[in-house]
Amino acid sequence: MLLQVNDVHKFYQGNYVLSHVSLTVEDHDRIGLIGVNGCGKSTLLRILTGQELPDHLVEGDGDVQRAAKTTVGYLEQLGGLDGENTVWEEMRSVFQPLLRTQDRLHCLEESMQTEDLSVTEEYHRLQTWFEDNDGYQIDVKIRTVLRGMGFPPETDMRTISSFSGGEKTRLAIARLLLEAPNLLILDEPTNHLDFQTVMWLEDYLKDYRGALLLVSHDRYFLDRLCTSICEIERGVLTRYKGNYTAFTQLKEAAVARQWKAYEIQQKEIAKLEDYVARNLVRASTTKSAQSRIKQLEKMERIEKPVTAQKQAKVRFTYEIDPPEELLKVQDVNVAVGNGADRKTLLPALSFEVWCGEKWGIIGDNGVGKSTLLKILQGMLPHTGRVRWASNVKISYFDQESANLHPQKTVMQEIHDRVPSWTDLEVRKLLGQVRLTGDNVFKPVGVLSGGERAKVCFAVMMLERGNVLILDEPTNHLDIAMKEVIESALRSFEGTLLFVSHDRYLLDHVADHILELKADGAQAYAGGFSAWMEVRQKAETVAESEKQMRQADSSAATTPKEKPAYRSKKQRAQQVKLRVELRQLEQELDQMQQELDQLSQEMTEEPVCSDYQLMQEKCVRMEKLRQAMEKTMEQMISVEETLADTQQQ
């Protein structure tokens, strides 16, 4: 056990934020903490890290315990980097004990060169400790983490004060990873990261030796890393086993069970109360009625399940169908700036979009994704040709909400677009995106990013465009609202062009991926997973070609040797190894097929509604994964043995 909280409460202005919260973090836990914005996630993190104290209702509640071995790393704690340090100095400061030991070792080496052998024992003791703590790998670790977090070698000597806010956040994460605490707490770590960096971070954290507690709205991130999900809902924390996808299924099944148990008990209570009412006053049945009263008094009442908060109801519709050949882009140069300062980001970009297609646009930060969306709408000058078909009506979601007036109230923003509407009609529309109460009278400029996004979605529903162009539509939304928008975009029958870093959205909505790179662009059929598969295959082929070139180069410089004679016994051993390898491959294929079948069954209604059956399938899936890992290790061992026998 690294950390444990028992029966924690927290109030703000007389309202419950956290109620009876208990949580235990073990050595290698991978916990995702989720909930709607404002549910108390950050408050709980501050309590866990000692920045805030819980409120006490009775003696002994609100207990926060840490094991003596626990070291906690919290992203917010490292927000204040030393602005005067260079990047390299800041990262090396993490290893001060090792660096001091290294300096001492150098001093002892100089003493030993003068034949002062009295320091030999201290030297060997320090050297053993230095090696055990990877002292010789300090610079390697720093370079690995900095490059993975997107900082090239030329940034190593830049002072930290010269970086942007997002870059400083990435540096804070890099330093935190180098510190390697045994409990790592990250609050929205993917917010300022591009695809490459997020995927590198995921791979790094998958092999992290300590425990992880992650607050994130990135469902793909939670799916890849987490083995349990903790949801805070109306102040109550509930823990579910599995990743985010498993959580959605388990929660649905749990809510169904709670309602069923509650309804059964309510029927029983009604039956007992009816019997008491009819028989209490009759002498012949009084004792029987009193027995029912005692039964009611002793009954442990099941609380009525909390009704889920009302979700937004976003639906995009249009009136006019455009032609099938919707958009043709030919040799468009995506550029920024004017005159001599004009810089080309993407040269000679060409692609075609057909009616009803859903295109997800991806690429590194600064490659020109948002600029491309504006060029397609004629908002920026460009060379090349952008040809839209007739009857196209575009509705645009700007991630900066530039189409909203900051001084207008939310009500005014809608009223000015539909002057004939009554206040009731305006409020009904805003209610669909969950903007209610006094929030509708706030100026747009004081709204949070998520609230402004909701206003933009309301405007898009009004515009009824048959082509939706969206720039990072889910950036400021919590998971619940993300799922609403995802569903609305998936069911939209028109055409979509959207820029996003939300891999879950890209995987569930897009049927085409347009990847933008500095040297051009490439289109792929399918969503994010399909793009990843193509990318991984390309990397595998590139690596194989590289190894072949190295092998050819080595063969060209190495004299050819006469093939060694292989005895009958050696040939028999090789045949046996090949047969064993084929058997292992077949076993692996069979286990993979069973795992795929179980994954499919987990989404089916009979399984989702049966908690016991779902648990059995989860256990079987975990056993299969362990068996597959063991089989793969055996295959590697057999392949190595086979390679050795062939070289003999």
C-alpha positions in Angstrom: 0.0 0.0 0.0 1.3 3.4 -1.0 -1.5 5.7 0.0 -5.0 5.3 1.6 -7.8 7.8 2.4 -10.8 6.7 4.5 -14.2 8.4 4.7 -13.1 11.8 3.4 -15.6 14.7 3.3 -15.3 18.2 1.7 -17.7 21.1 1.7 -17.6 24.3 -0.2 -20.1 27.1 0.8 -22.2 24.5 2.6 -22.4 22.1 -0.4 -21.0 18.6 -0.5 -18.1 18.2 -2.9 -16.8 14.9 -1.6 -18.8 12.5 0.6 -17.5 9.4 2.3 -14.7 9.0 -0.2 -12.3 6.1 0.4 -9.5 5.1 -1.9 -6.4 2.8 -1.6 -3.5 3.0 -4.0 -1.3 -0.1 -4.2 2.3 -0.4 -5.6 1.5 -0.9 -9.3 -2.0 0.5 -9.6 -3.0 2.2 -12.8 -6.0 4.4 -11.8 -8.0 6.8 -14.0 -10.0 9.4 -12.1 -13.0 10.8 -14.1 -16.1 12.9 -13.6 -17.8 15.9 -15.0 -16.1 19.3 -14.7 -16.4 20.6 -11.1 -17.2 17.2 -9.6 -14.3 17.4 -7.1 -11.4 15.6 -8.9 -8.8 18.4 -8.4 -10.0 18.8 -4.8 -9.4 15.1 -4.1 -5.9 15.4 -5.7 -5.1 18.3 -3.4 -6.2 16.3 -0.4 -4.1 13.3 -1.5 -1.0 15.5 -1.9 -1.5 17.4 1.4 -2.2 20.7 -0.2 -5.7 20.8 1.3 -7.2 19.2 4.4 -10.5 17.3 4.5 -13.5 18.4 6.6 -14.3 16.3 9.7 -17.8 15.2 10.7 -17.0 12.6 13.3 -13.9 11.5 15.1 -11.6 9.4 13.0 -13.0 10.3 9.5 -10.9 12.0 6.8 -7.8 9.9 7.6 -5.1 10.2 4.9 -2.2 7.6 5.3 1.0 7.3 3.4 3.5 4.4 3.6 7.0 5.4 4.7 8.3 4.3 1.3 5.8 6.5 -0.6 7.2 9.4 -2.8 4.5 11.4 -4.6 5.0 13.3 -7.8 2.2 15.7 -8.7 2.3 17.7 -12.0 1.0 20.9 -10.4 3.8 20.8 -7.8 6.4 21.2 -10.6 4.6 24.0 -12.4 7.2 26.5 -11.0 10.3 25.5 -12.9 13.4 27.7 -12.4 13.1 30.2 -15.3 16.8 31.1 -15.1 18.0 27.5 -15.7 18.6 26.0 -19.1 16.5 22.9 -20.0 19.6 20.7 -19.4 20.4 22.2 -16.1 16.8 21.9 -14.9 16.7 18.2 -15.9 20.1 17.4 -14.3 19.0 19.1 -11.0 16.7 16.0 -10.5 19.9 13.9 -10.0 21.7 16.0 -7.5 22.5 13.2 -5.1 24.0 11.1 -7.9 25.9 14.1 -9.3 27.4 14.9 -5.9 28.4 11.2 -5.5 30.0 11.4 -9.0 32.0 14.4 -7.9 33.1 12.6 -4.8 34.2 9.6 -6.8 36.4 11.8 -9.0 38.0 13.2 -5.9 38.6 9.7 -4.5 40.1 8.6 -7.8 42.7 11.4 -7.6 43.6 10.4 -4.1 44.0 6.8 -5.1 46.3 7.9 -7.9 48.7 9.2 -5.3 48.7 5.7 -3.7 46.4 6.8 -0.8 44.7 3.4 -0.3 42.8 4.5 2.8 39.9 5.7 0.6 39.5 2.4 -1.3 36.6 1.2 0.9 34.6 4.4 0.6 35.3 4.5 -3.2 33.9 0.9 -3.7 30.9 1.6 -1.5 30.0 4.8 -3.4 30.7 3.3 -6.8 28.3 0.4 -6.0 25.5 2.8 -5.0 26.2 5.0 -8.0 25.9 2.0 -10.4 22.9 0.5 -8.7 21.1 3.8 -9.2 22.0 4.1 -12.9 24.4 6.9 -12.3 26.1 6.3 -15.6 22.8 6.6 -17.5 21.8 10.2 -16.3 22.4 11.9 -19.6 20.9 9.0 -21.6 17.7 9.2 -19.4 17.5 13.0 -19.9 17.9 12.8 -23.7 15.3 10.0 -23.9 12.7 11.9 -22.0 13.3 15.3 -23.6 13.2 13.9 -27.1 10.2 11.9 -26.3 8.4 15.0 -25.0 9.2 16.8 -28.2 12.3 18.9 -27.3 15.0 18.6 -30.0 18.7 18.9 -29.1 18.9 22.6 -30.0 16.5 23.4 -27.1 18.8 21.8 -24.4 20.6 25.1 -23.8 17.6 27.4 -24.0 16.5 29.1 -20.7 13.2 27.9 -19.4 11.8 31.5 -19.3 11.9 31.6 -23.1 9.3 28.8 -23.6 5.6 29.1 -23.9 3.1 28.0 -21.2 2.3 24.8 -23.0 6.0 24.0 -23.5 6.7 24.7 -19.8 4.0 22.2 -18.9 5.7 19.6 -21.1 9.0 20.4 -19.4 7.3 19.9 -16.0 6.1 16.5 -17.1 9.6 15.6 -18.4 11.2 16.5 -15.0 8.5 14.6 -13.2 9.2 11.5 -15.2 12.9 11.8 -14.5 12.2 12.1 -10.8 10.4 8.7 -11.0 8.3 8.8 -7.8 6.6 5.6 -6.8 3.2 7.4 -7.0 2.8 9.6 -10.1 -0.2 11.9 -10.1 -0.9 13.6 -13.5 -3.8 16.0 -14.0 -4.7 16.2 -17.7 -1.2 15.4 -18.9 -2.2 15.2 -22.6 -3.6 18.8 -22.9 -0.6 20.4 -24.6 0.8 17.3 -26.4 0.6 16.4 -30.1 0.0 12.8 -31.3 3.6 11.7 -31.4 4.3 13.0 -27.9 1.1 11.5 -26.4 1.9 8.1 -27.9 5.4 8.3 -26.6 4.1 9.2 -23.1 1.7 6.3 -23.2 4.4 3.9 -24.1 6.7 5.3 -21.3 3.9 5.2 -18.7 3.0 1.6 -19.6 6.4 0.5 -18.5 6.5 2.9 -15.4 7.6 1.0 -12.3 5.5 3.0 -9.8 1.8 3.5 -9.4 -0.2 6.0 -11.6 -3.2 8.2 -10.7 -4.4 9.9 -13.9 -7.1 12.6 -14.3 -7.9 12.8 -17.9 -10.7 13.4 -20.4 -8.7 11.5 -23.0 -10.7 8.2 -23.3 -8.1 6.6 -25.6 -5.3 7.5 -23.0 -7.4 5.9 -20.2 -8.1 2.8 -22.3 -4.4 2.2 -23.0 -3.1 2.8 -19.5 -5.7 2.2 -16.8 -6.5 -1.0 -15.0 -9.2 0.6 -12.8 -11.4 3.7 -13.2 -12.6 5.8 -10.2 -15.7 8.0 -11.0 -16.7 10.9 -8.8 -20.5 11.5 -9.2 -22.4 13.8 -6.9 -19.5 13.7 -4.4 -19.4 9.9 -4.2 -16.4 7.9 -5.5 -17.0 4.5 -7.1 -14.2 2.3 -8.4 -14.6 0.0 -11.3 -12.1 -2.7 -12.5 -10.8 -2.4 -16.1 -10.1 0.4 -18.5 -12.5 3.2 -19.6 -14.3 1.0 -22.1 -14.8 -1.7 -19.4 -16.0 1.0 -17.0 -18.8 2.1 -19.4 -20.1 -1.4 -19.6 -19.7 -2.2 -15.9 -21.4 1.0 -14.8 -24.4 0.4 -17.1 -24.8 -3.1 -15.7 -24.3 -1.8 -12.1 -27.0 0.9 -12.5 -29.4 -1.7 -14.0 -28.8 -4.1 -11.0 -29.4 -1.2 -8.5 -32.7 -0.3 -10.1 -33.8 -3.9 -10.2 -32.9 -4.4 -6.5 -34.6 -1.2 -5.6 -37.8 -1.9 -7.5 -38.0 -5.5 -6.0 -37.7 -4.1 -2.5 -40.2 -1.3 -3.1 -42.8 -3.9 -4.3 -42.1 -5.9 -1.1 -42.4 -2.8 1.1 -45.7 -1.9 -0.6 -47.0 -5.4 -0.1 -46.1 -5.4 3.6 -47.6 -1.9 4.2 -50.8 -2.9 2.4 -51.1 -6.0 4.6 -50.5 -3.9 7.8 -53.1 -1.3 6.7 -55.8 -3.9 6.1 -55.1 -6.2 9.1 -53.8 -4.1 12.0 -57.2 -3.1 13.4 -58.7 -6.6 13.2 -58.3 -8.6 16.4 -57.8 -11.9 14.6 -54.9 -10.6 12.5 -53.3 -7.9 14.8 -50.3 -10.1 15.8 -49.6 -11.0 12.1 -49.8 -7.3 11.2 -47.4 -6.3 14.0 -45.0 -9.0 12.8 -45.0 -7.3 9.4 -44.3 -3.9 11.1 -41.3 -5.3 12.8 -40.2 -6.8 9.5 -40.4 -3.4 7.9 -38.5 -1.7 10.7 -35.7 -4.3 10.5 -35.4 -4.1 6.7 -32.3 -2.4 5.4 -33.7 0.0 2.9 -32.0 0.3 -0.5 -31.7 3.9 -1.5 -33.2 4.9 -4.8 -30.4 5.0 -7.4 -29.3 8.5 -8.3 -30.9 9.5 -11.6 -28.2 10.4 -14.1 -27.8 14.1 -14.8 -29.6 15.2 -17.8 -27.4 15.0 -20.9 -27.2 17.5 -23.7 -29.3 16.7 -26.8 -27.2 17.9 -29.7 -28.5 17.1 -33.2 -27.2 18.5 -36.4 -29.6 18.6 -39.4 -29.8 20.2 -42.8 -32.4 20.9 -45.5 -30.6 20.7 -48.9 -28.6 17.8 -50.3 -25.5 18.8 -52.2 -24.1 16.8 -55.2 -22.0 13.7 -54.6 -18.7 15.3 -55.8 -18.6 17.8 -52.9 -15.1 19.2 -52.7 -12.0 19.2 -54.9 -8.7 20.6 -53.6 -5.9 21.0 -56.2 -2.3 22.1 -55.6 -3.2 24.4 -52.7 -0.2 25.9 -50.8 -1.0 26.3 -47.1 0.9 29.4 -46.0 1.0 32.0 -43.2 2.2 35.6 -43.1 2.4 38.3 -45.8 5.0 39.5 -48.3 8.6 38.6 -47.5 7.5 37.0 -44.2 5.1 34.6 -45.9 6.0 31.0 -45.0 4.7 27.9 -46.7 3.6 25.2 -44.3 2.2 22.7 -46.8 3.1 22.6 -50.5 0.8 21.5 -53.3 -2.0 19.9 -51.2 -4.6 17.9 -53.2 -7.5 15.7 -52.1 -11.2 15.1 -52.9 -14.2 14.8 -50.5 -17.5 13.1 -51.5 -20.9 13.8 -50.0 -21.5 12.1 -46.6 -17.8 11.4 -45.9 -16.3 12.2 -42.5 -12.7 13.4 -42.7 -10.5 13.7 -39.6 -7.4 15.9 -40.1 -4.4 15.2 -38.0 -0.8 16.4 -37.9 1.9 18.0 -35.6 1.2 21.3 -33.9 2.0 24.2 -36.2 1.8 22.2 -39.4 -1.2 24.2 -40.7 -4.4 22.3 -39.8 -6.4 25.3 -38.7 -5.0 27.4 -41.5 -6.2 24.7 -44.0 -9.8 24.8 -42.6 -9.9 28.6 -43.1 -8.5 28.3 -46.7 -11.2 25.8 -47.5 -13.8 28.4 -46.5 -12.1 31.2 -48.5 -11.2 33.1 -45.3 -7.5 33.3 -46.2 -5.6 33.9 -49.5 -3.9 31.0 -51.2 -2.6 29.6 -54.4 -4.1 26.5 -56.0 -7.8 25.7 -56.4 -10.6 24.9 -53.9 -13.8 24.0 -55.7 -17.0 23.4 -53.8 -20.1 21.9 -55.4 -23.4 23.8 -55.6 -25.9 23.9 -52.7 -23.1 23.6 -50.1 -23.9 25.3 -46.8 -21.0 25.3 -44.4 -21.3 25.6 -40.6 -18.0 26.3 -38.9 -16.8 25.5 -35.3 -13.8 27.8 -34.4 -11.8 26.5 -31.5 -11.2 30.1 -30.4 -15.0 30.9 -30.7 -14.1 33.9 -32.8 -17.6 33.9 -34.3 -19.1 34.9 -30.9 -19.3 38.4 -29.5 -17.5 38.5 -26.1 -19.7 41.4 -24.8 -23.0 39.9 -25.7 -24.9 37.6 -23.2 -25.6 34.0 -24.3 -29.3 34.9 -24.8 -28.4 38.0 -27.0 -26.0 35.8 -29.1 -28.9 33.5 -30.1 -31.6 36.3 -30.2 -29.5 38.3 -32.7 -29.3 35.3 -35.0 -33.0 34.5 -34.7 -34.8 37.8 -33.9 -38.2 36.3 -34.2 -37.7 33.8 -31.4 -39.2 34.3 -28.0 -37.0 34.0 -24.8 -38.6 30.6 -24.2 -37.5 29.3 -27.6 -34.0 30.6 -27.0 -33.8 29.0 -23.6 -35.1 25.7 -25.0 -32.3 25.6 -27.5 -29.7 26.5 -24.9 -31.2 23.8 -22.6 -30.4 21.3 -25.3 -26.7 22.0 -24.8 -27.1 22.2 -21.0 -26.7 25.9 -20.7 -29.4 26.7 -18.1 -30.2 29.1 -15.2 -28.3 32.3 -14.8 -25.6 31.1 -17.1 -27.7 32.2 -20.1 -27.4 35.9 -18.9 -23.6 35.8 -18.6 -21.5 37.7 -21.2 -19.9 35.2 -23.6 -16.4 36.6 -22.7 -16.6 35.3 -19.1 -17.7 31.8 -19.9 -15.4 28.9 -19.6 -14.0 27.2 -22.7 -16.5 24.3 -22.4 -19.4 26.7 -22.0 -18.4 28.8 -25.1 -18.1 25.5 -27.0 -21.7 24.7 -26.0 -22.8 28.1 -27.4 -21.0 27.3 -30.6 -22.8 24.0 -30.9 -26.2 25.7 -30.3 -25.3 28.2 -33.2 -24.4 25.3 -35.5 -27.7 23.6 -34.8 -29.4 26.9 -35.8 -27.4 27.2 -39.0 -28.4 23.7 -40.3 -25.3 23.4 -42.6 -24.9 20.3 -44.8 -21.1 20.5 -44.4 -19.7 20.8 -40.8 -16.1 22.1 -40.5 -14.8 21.8 -36.9 -11.5 22.9 -35.4 -10.8 20.9 -32.2 -14.5 20.5 -31.2 -13.9 18.5 -28.0 -10.9 20.4 -26.5 -12.7 22.0 -23.5 -15.4 19.4 -22.9 -15.7 16.8 -20.1 -16.2 13.1 -21.1 -20.0 13.2 -20.9 -20.3 16.2 -23.3 -17.6 14.6 -25.6 -19.7 11.5 -25.9 -22.8 13.6 -26.8 -20.9 15.5 -29.5 -19.4 12.2 -30.8 -22.8 10.7 -31.1 -24.2 13.8 -32.8 -21.4 13.8 -35.4 -21.6 10.1 -36.0 -25.3 10.3 -36.7 -25.0 13.4 -38.9 -25.9 12.5 -42.5 -24.0 15.3 -44.1 -20.2 15.8 -44.6 -17.6 16.4 -41.9 -14.2 17.9 -42.0 -12.7 18.2 -38.5 -9.3 18.8 -37.0 -8.8 16.9 -33.7 -6.3 15.5 -31.3 -9.1 13.4 -29.7 -8.1 9.9 -30.9 -11.3 8.4 -29.5 -13.4 10.8 -31.6 -11.2 10.2 -34.6 -11.6 6.4 -34.2 -15.4 6.5 -33.7 -16.4 9.2 -36.2 -13.9 9.6 -39.0 -14.1 7.3 -42.1 -11.1 9.0 -43.7 -7.9 10.4 -42.1 -5.9 13.2 -43.8 -2.4 13.4 -42.3 -0.6 16.7 -42.8 3.2 16.8 -42.7 5.7 19.4 -43.6 6.5 17.7 -46.9 2.9 17.2 -47.9 -0.2 15.2 -47.0 -1.6 11.7 -47.3 -5.1 10.4 -47.1 -6.1 7.1 -45.5 -9.4 5.1 -45.5 -10.7 4.4 -42.0 -10.4 5.9 -38.6 -7.5 6.4 -36.2 -6.9 2.7 -35.6 -6.7 2.0 -39.3 -4.2 4.9 -39.7 -2.2 3.5 -36.8 -2.1 0.1 -38.3 -0.8 1.5 -41.7 1.7 3.6 -39.9 3.0 0.7 -37.8 3.3 -1.5 -40.9 5.3 1.2 -42.7 7.6 1.6 -39.7 8.1 -2.2 -39.6 8.9 -2.3 -43.3 11.3 0.7 -42.9 13.1 -1.0 -40.0 13.3 -4.3 -42.0 14.9 -2.5 -44.9 17.3 -0.7 -42.6 18.4 -4.1 -41.1 18.7 -5.6 -44.6 21.0 -2.7 -45.7 23.1 -3.1 -42.6 23.3 -6.8 -43.2 24.3 -6.3 -46.8 26.9 -3.8 -45.8 28.2 -6.2 -43.1 28.3 -9.0 -45.6 30.2 -6.9 -48.2 32.9 -6.1 -45.6 33.1 -9.6 -44.1 34.9 -12.4 -46.0 32.6 -15.2 -47.0 33.1 -18.3 -44.9 32.6 -21.9 -46.0 29.2 -23.1 -44.8 29.7 -25.3 -41.7 28.8 -28.9 -41.9 25.6 -29.8 -40.0 25.3 -33.2 -38.5 22.2 -35.4 -38.7 21.5 -34.7 -35.0 21.7 -30.9 -35.6 19.3 -31.1 -38.6 16.8 -33.1 -36.5 17.0 -30.6 -33.7 16.2 -27.7 -36.2 13.2 -29.7 -37.5 12.0 -30.2 -34.0 12.4 -26.5 -33.2 10.5 -25.5 -36.3 7.6 -27.8 -35.5 7.5 -26.4 -31.9 7.5 -22.9 -33.3 4.5 -23.6 -35.6 2.6 -25.2 -32.7 3.1 -22.1 -30.6 2.0 -19.9 -33.5 -1.2 -21.9 -33.8 -1.9 -21.7 -30.1 -1.3 -18.0 -30.1 -3.8 -17.6 -33.1 -6.4 -19.7 -31.2 -6.1 -17.6 -28.1 -6.3 -14.4 -30.1 -9.5 -15.6 -31.8 -11.0 -16.4 -28.4 -10.0 -13.1 -27.0 -11.6 -11.3 -30.0 -14.8 -13.3 -29.5 -14.9 -12.4 -25.8 -14.3 -8.7 -26.5 -17.3 -8.8 -28.9 -19.5 -10.6 -26.4 -18.7 -8.0 -23.8 -20.6 -5.4 -25.8 -23.8 -7.6 -26.1 -26.8 -6.9 -24.0 -27.1 -10.4 -22.3 -23.6 -10.1 -21.0 -23.7 -6.4 -20.1 -26.9 -7.0 -18.0 -25.4 -10.0 -16.2 -22.7 -8.9 -13.7 -21.6 -12.5 -12.8 -21.3 -13.4 -16.5 -19.3 -10.3 -17.3 -16.9 -10.9 -14.3 -16.3 -14.5 -15.6 -15.5 -13.2 -19.1 -13.2 -10.5 -17.7 -11.3 -13.1 -15.7 -11.1 -15.4 -18.8 -9.8 -12.5 -20.9 -7.1 -11.7 -18.3 -6.0 -15.4 -18.2 -5.9 -15.4 -22.0 -3.7 -12.3 -22.1 -1.3 -13.8 -19.5 -1.2 -17.1 -21.5 -0.5 -15.2 -24.7 2.4 -13.3 -23.1 3.9 -16.6 -21.9 3.5 -18.2 -25.3 5.1 -15.2 -27.0 8.1 -15.5 -24.6 8.3 -19.2 -25.5 8.3 -18.3 -29.2 11.1 -15.8 -28.8 13.1 -18.4 -26.9 12.6 -21.1 -29.6 13.4 -18.6 -32.4 16.7 -17.6 -30.6 17.6 -21.3 -30.1 16.8 -22.0 -33.8 19.0 -19.1 -34.9 21.9 -20.3 -32.7 21.7 -23.8 -34.2 21.7 -22.4 -37.7 24.9 -20.4 -37.0 26.7 -23.4 -35.5 
